[in-house]
Amino acid sequence: MTALRPERESAAGGPVDPLTDPLPDVLAGGHSSPWFRAEQPPQQVQGHDLSAPQPPPADPYAQLPADAYAAPPQDDAYVGHSPYEGGPGWTASPETYPAPEAAEEPYSPVPEAPRDDETMALRAADPARTDEERDETPPATTAAGAEGGRAARRKAAKRNARPGGRRGTGRRRAGAPAPEASGTPGGGDEPPERPRTRVEARRAERARKPSAATVASRAVGELFITIGVLMLLFVTYQLWWTNVRAQQQADGAAHNLQQDWEQGKRKPGAFQAGQGFAILHIPKLDVVVPVASGIDKQRVLDRGMAGHYAEGALKTALPSAKEGNFAVAGHRNTHGEPFRYINRLTPGDPIVVETQDTYYVYEMASILPQTPPSNTAVIDPVPAGSGFTEPGRYLTLTTCTPEFTSTYRMIVWGKMVEERPRSKGKPDALVD
């Protein structure tokens, strides 16, 4: 439905002539608008079928002069403006209306946050940084931050929070302000610590002092350490130094004994306790040890020598006796340990006892691996358990077992097979 509109008036106040009206009403069957398009669908008007053939419209401009429609009047507000596209006087010109450029990418006020490898949830970008700062950020730094993820950002935040960039180093990071530029002399944000009062200083001093429990625990710990060091020194002394010292003493005693024999100072007979009178050779074990009278621990055994059972109820015969058992004791561990490996002897192995005039050669016969120390029958003239059944000239070696203990005794027996004077030279067992 078309709305009503008042009649237009001319400048003189009278009605406007429709023939001179620049915007005339639509005539029947025609269109006064030059923008009419033939492709518009036909419209239905009540009572009229516009799609039916219509008679040719009368030319509304036939009665007008030639210049009536040449230049329509324009208001002052539109003077100088180009006509609308498709209007009267409009011509398409590339220079006047250039081709439209490609539309720029719409600006987004929210910057895109870097991708986080640890989580795909949304997170806001840093609002403190401007677009210029983001553009100036080196790509390597951004990539490193993205690769590091949340852990890298936390470490960077901790480094930035510490004054100087590193704990305790006093170094400043590149670009960090100098300590003088900060609010405090140390370069931090905290105010300088105020001096302590005398009461506070005393309290701090008492707090630094260790408690009684701490002192006691320290004393106990130091005691245990001292005991451990002493035990280590004792073990070193027993297992190493006693062997070194006893070996030196045994070698010196054997050397002195041989010199006395050469000079004729020693004669067969009774010997004083601790006095050397023979030298024991065990070729298989490479043992050469002097034999002294008695089995005293301090004067004989601990000096690296073998001791002859020559006193009291344990007295045994000398090698020169025509019958009897020559019994000798020695350490298996520490103090020279001359009998440490006598358990390796086998029947038939030679054992030689050298004296001032004679070499006495024995052959190993049997071994008793373990027996109580109270079993003194093993050194009898016919030793019990040796396998000997009648009197003869025997040799008995006794030592402690197991190693590094004195709980039991190990016994090795031998039987004399040769008595060779020194004038005839050394026996074959010592020459080989």
C-alpha positions in Angstrom: 0.0 0.0 0.0 1.4 3.4 -0.9 1.5 6.0 1.8 -0.1 9.4 1.2 2.1 12.4 0.8 1.3 16.1 0.6 1.3 17.9 -2.6 4.5 19.6 -3.3 4.5 23.4 -3.6 6.6 25.4 -5.8 8.9 28.2 -4.7 6.1 30.7 -5.3 3.8 28.8 -3.0 1.5 27.3 -5.6 1.1 23.7 -6.6 3.8 22.1 -8.7 3.1 21.3 -12.3 3.4 17.6 -12.7 5.0 18.1 -16.1 7.8 20.1 -14.5 8.1 17.9 -11.4 11.6 16.3 -11.5 10.2 13.4 -9.5 6.9 12.6 -11.1 4.7 9.8 -9.9 4.7 6.5 -11.5 2.5 6.5 -14.6 0.2 3.8 -15.5 2.1 0.9 -17.0 5.4 2.7 -16.9 8.3 3.4 -14.5 9.8 6.8 -13.9 12.9 5.4 -12.1 15.9 4.9 -14.3 17.1 2.1 -11.9 14.3 -0.2 -12.8 15.5 -3.7 -13.9 13.6 -5.8 -16.3 14.6 -9.0 -14.4 12.4 -8.1 -11.4 9.6 -10.6 -11.0 6.1 -9.4 -12.0 4.1 -8.0 -9.1 0.5 -8.7 -8.5 -1.7 -5.8 -7.9 -5.2 -6.2 -6.6 -7.6 -6.3 -9.5 -4.9 -6.3 -12.2 -2.6 -8.9 -13.7 0.7 -7.2 -14.5 2.0 -10.3 -16.3 -0.7 -9.9 -19.0 0.3 -8.0 -22.1 -0.1 -4.3 -21.6 -0.6 -1.6 -24.2 2.5 0.4 -24.8 2.7 3.3 -22.4 2.6 6.8 -23.6 5.8 8.7 -23.6 5.7 11.1 -20.7 8.5 13.1 -22.1 7.0 13.7 -25.6 5.4 17.0 -24.6 8.6 18.3 -22.9 11.3 20.4 -24.5 14.6 18.7 -25.5 16.5 20.2 -22.5 13.8 19.6 -19.9 15.5 16.4 -18.5 19.1 17.2 -19.3 20.2 18.6 -16.0 17.9 18.0 -13.0 18.1 20.5 -10.3 20.3 19.6 -7.3 20.4 21.0 -3.8 23.4 22.9 -2.5 24.4 20.0 -0.3 25.0 17.7 -3.3 26.8 20.2 -5.5 30.2 18.8 -6.6 29.3 15.1 -5.9 29.5 12.5 -8.5 26.2 11.0 -9.7 25.2 7.6 -8.3 26.1 4.5 -10.2 23.5 4.0 -12.9 22.1 7.5 -12.6 21.9 10.2 -15.2 25.3 11.4 -16.3 27.2 8.4 -14.7 29.9 6.8 -16.7 32.2 4.1 -15.4 35.8 5.2 -15.3 38.7 3.1 -13.9 40.6 6.3 -12.9 37.7 7.6 -10.9 36.7 4.3 -9.3 39.7 2.0 -9.1 39.3 -1.7 -8.5 38.8 -2.5 -4.8 41.9 -3.8 -3.0 42.0 -7.0 -1.2 40.5 -6.7 2.2 43.1 -6.7 5.0 43.0 -9.3 7.8 40.7 -8.1 10.5 42.6 -6.9 13.6 42.0 -9.0 16.6 42.4 -7.1 19.9 43.3 -10.4 21.7 46.8 -11.6 20.8 47.3 -15.2 20.0 49.0 -17.1 22.9 51.9 -19.4 22.1 51.2 -23.1 22.1 51.7 -24.9 25.3 53.0 -28.4 25.0 51.9 -29.4 28.5 48.3 -28.5 28.2 45.9 -27.5 25.4 43.6 -25.4 27.7 43.1 -21.8 26.9 45.3 -19.2 28.6 45.5 -15.5 28.3 48.5 -13.8 26.7 50.7 -11.5 28.7 48.8 -8.2 28.9 51.8 -6.3 30.1 53.6 -6.7 26.7 52.6 -4.5 23.8 52.4 -5.6 20.2 55.8 -3.9 19.5 57.5 -5.9 22.3 56.0 -9.1 21.0 57.2 -8.3 17.5 60.7 -7.5 18.8 61.0 -10.8 20.8 63.6 -13.0 19.1 62.1 -16.2 17.6 64.7 -18.3 19.5 63.5 -17.0 22.8 59.9 -17.7 22.0 60.6 -21.2 20.7 62.7 -22.0 23.8 59.9 -20.8 26.1 57.4 -22.9 24.1 59.6 -26.0 24.2 60.4 -25.6 27.9 56.7 -25.4 28.7 55.5 -24.7 32.2 58.7 -25.9 33.9 60.8 -23.5 31.8 58.5 -20.6 32.7 58.7 -21.4 36.4 62.5 -21.5 36.3 62.6 -18.2 34.4 60.3 -16.6 37.0 62.5 -17.8 39.8 65.6 -16.4 38.2 63.9 -13.1 37.6 62.6 -13.0 41.2 66.1 -13.5 42.7 68.3 -10.4 42.8 71.4 -10.8 40.6 69.9 -13.7 38.6 71.8 -16.4 40.5 71.7 -17.4 44.1 74.8 -16.4 46.0 76.8 -15.4 43.0 76.3 -11.7 43.1 76.1 -11.5 39.3 73.6 -9.4 37.5 71.7 -10.7 34.5 72.0 -9.0 31.2 69.7 -6.0 31.2 69.1 -6.0 34.9 69.3 -2.7 36.8 72.4 -2.0 38.8 72.2 -2.4 42.6 72.4 1.4 43.0 69.2 1.8 40.9 67.2 -0.3 43.3 65.5 1.0 46.4 68.0 -0.6 48.8 71.9 -0.7 48.9 71.8 -4.5 48.1 69.7 -4.0 45.0 66.7 -5.8 46.4 63.2 -4.5 47.2 63.3 -5.3 50.9 64.5 -2.6 53.3 67.9 -3.0 55.0 67.9 -5.0 58.2 68.0 -2.8 61.2 70.8 -3.3 63.8 70.1 -5.8 66.6 69.6 -4.7 70.1 71.8 -6.1 72.9 69.0 -8.3 74.1 68.4 -9.7 70.6 72.1 -10.3 70.1 72.3 -12.3 73.3 69.2 -14.4 72.4 70.7 -15.1 68.9 74.0 -16.1 70.6 72.2 -18.5 73.0 70.3 -19.9 70.0 73.5 -20.7 68.2 74.9 -22.6 71.1 74.3 -26.4 70.8 72.1 -28.1 73.3 73.2 -30.7 75.9 71.8 -33.5 73.8 73.7 -32.3 70.7 77.0 -32.1 72.7 76.4 -35.6 74.1 75.7 -37.1 70.7 78.8 -35.5 69.2 80.9 -36.9 72.1 79.5 -40.4 71.5 80.1 -40.1 67.8 83.7 -39.0 68.3 84.3 -41.8 70.8 83.0 -44.4 68.3 85.2 -42.9 65.6 88.2 -43.0 67.9 87.5 -46.7 68.9 87.2 -47.6 65.2 90.5 -45.9 64.4 92.2 -47.7 67.2 90.8 -51.1 66.2 92.0 -50.5 62.7 95.5 -49.7 63.9 95.5 -52.7 66.1 94.5 -55.0 63.3 97.2 -53.5 61.1 99.7 -54.0 63.8 98.8 -57.6 64.4 98.5 -58.7 60.8 101.3 -56.8 59.2 103.7 -55.1 61.6 104.2 -58.1 63.9 105.2 -60.2 60.9 107.6 -57.6 59.7 109.2 -57.2 63.1 109.3 -61.0 63.9 110.8 -61.8 60.6 113.6 -59.3 61.2 114.3 -60.8 64.7 114.2 -64.4 63.4 116.6 -63.6 60.6 118.9 -61.9 63.0 118.8 -64.8 65.4 119.5 -67.3 62.6 122.4 -65.2 61.3 123.9 -64.9 64.8 123.5 -68.7 65.4 125.4 -69.6 62.2 128.2 -67.2 63.1 128.5 -68.8 66.5 128.7 -72.3 64.9 131.4 -71.2 62.6 133.4 -69.7 65.5 132.8 -72.8 67.7 131.1 -70.9 70.5 128.0 -73.3 70.7 128.4 -76.9 71.9 125.7 -79.5 72.0 124.1 -79.8 75.5 121.6 -78.0 77.7 120.4 -74.6 76.5 119.0 -71.7 78.4 115.3 -70.7 77.9 115.0 -68.6 74.8 118.4 -69.6 73.5 118.6 -70.7 69.9 120.3 -74.0 69.1 118.9 -75.2 65.7 117.5 -74.1 62.4 114.3 -75.7 61.0 114.0 -76.0 57.2 110.8 -76.9 55.3 111.8 -76.7 51.6 108.3 -77.2 50.2 107.0 -74.2 52.1 110.2 -72.2 51.8 110.5 -71.9 55.6 113.8 -71.3 57.4 113.2 -70.5 61.1 115.5 -70.7 64.1 114.5 -73.0 67.0 114.9 -71.8 70.5 114.6 -73.6 73.8 111.2 -73.3 75.4 107.8 -72.2 74.2 107.6 -68.9 76.0 105.3 -66.6 74.0 107.2 -63.3 74.6 110.8 -64.5 74.4 110.4 -67.2 71.7 107.2 -67.5 69.7 106.4 -63.8 69.3 110.0 -63.2 68.1 109.3 -65.3 65.0 111.1 -68.4 66.2 109.9 -72.0 66.7 109.9 -73.2 70.4 111.1 -76.6 71.6 109.1 -78.3 74.3 111.9 -78.5 76.8 110.5 -77.7 80.2 108.3 -79.4 82.8 105.8 -82.1 82.0 106.0 -81.2 78.3 109.7 -81.8 77.9 110.6 -83.7 74.8 113.8 -85.2 73.4 116.4 -83.4 71.3 117.1 -84.4 67.7 120.4 -86.0 68.8 118.7 -88.4 71.1 118.7 -92.1 70.0 115.0 -92.4 70.8 112.3 -89.9 71.4 110.0 -87.2 70.0 111.4 -83.8 69.0 108.3 -81.6 69.4 108.3 -77.9 68.2 105.6 -75.2 68.4 105.1 -72.1 66.2 102.7 -69.4 65.3 100.3 -70.0 62.4 99.2 -66.3 62.1 101.0 -63.1 63.0 104.5 -62.8 64.5 106.3 -64.2 61.5 103.7 -67.1 61.2 106.3 -69.8 60.4 103.8 -72.7 60.5 100.9 -71.0 58.6 100.9 -73.5 55.7 102.0 -76.8 57.4 98.6 -78.2 56.5 99.8 -78.3 52.9 102.5 -80.9 53.7 101.9 -84.4 52.4 103.5 -87.7 53.4 107.1 -88.0 52.2 107.8 -84.2 52.2 111.3 -83.6 53.8 111.8 -81.6 56.9 115.4 -80.8 58.0 116.7 -79.8 61.4 120.1 -78.2 61.2 122.4 -78.1 64.3 126.0 -77.1 64.9 127.4 -80.5 63.9 124.6 -82.5 62.1 121.7 -82.3 59.6 118.7 -84.4 60.8 116.3 -85.2 57.9 112.7 -86.2 58.6 109.9 -87.3 56.3 106.3 -86.1 56.9 104.2 -89.1 57.9 100.7 -88.0 59.1 98.6 -85.0 60.1 95.9 -84.4 62.8 93.9 -81.4 61.5 92.3 -80.5 64.8 92.6 -81.5 68.5 92.0 -79.7 71.8 95.0 -77.9 73.4 94.8 -80.2 76.4 95.7 -83.3 74.3 99.4 -83.5 75.3 99.6 -87.1 74.2 100.5 -86.0 70.7 104.0 -85.1 71.9 104.6 -88.4 73.8 107.7 -90.4 72.9 105.3 -92.6 70.8 102.8 -89.9 69.9 99.1 -90.9 70.1 97.2 -90.7 66.8 100.4 -90.5 64.7 100.2 -94.1 63.5 103.5 -94.9 65.1 103.4 -98.1 67.3 107.0 -98.4 68.7 109.7 -96.1 69.9 111.7 -94.3 67.4 113.1 -90.9 66.4 110.1 -88.7 65.6 109.3 -85.0 64.9 106.1 -83.2 66.0 105.0 -79.7 64.7 102.2 -78.0 66.6 100.3 -74.8 65.8 96.9 -73.1 66.3 93.8 -73.8 64.2 91.6 -72.4 62.6 93.5 -69.5 61.3 93.5 -66.3 63.4 92.2 -68.2 66.4 93.7 -70.4 69.2 90.7 -72.6 69.8 92.3 -75.9 68.6 95.7 -77.4 67.7 96.9 -78.8 64.4 99.5 -81.6 64.6 102.0 -82.8 61.9 104.3 -85.8 62.5 107.5 -86.9 60.8 110.0 -89.7 61.1 113.8 -89.4 60.9 115.2 -90.9 57.8 118.8 -89.5 57.7 121.4 -88.2 60.1 124.1 -86.4 58.1 127.2 -84.7 59.6 127.9 -81.2 58.5 131.3 -82.2 57.3 129.6 -84.2 54.5 127.8 -81.2 53.3 124.1 -80.4 53.0 121.6 -83.2 52.5 119.8 -83.6 49.2 116.6 -82.0 50.5 118.4 -78.7 50.9 120.5 -79.0 47.8 117.6 -79.5 45.5 
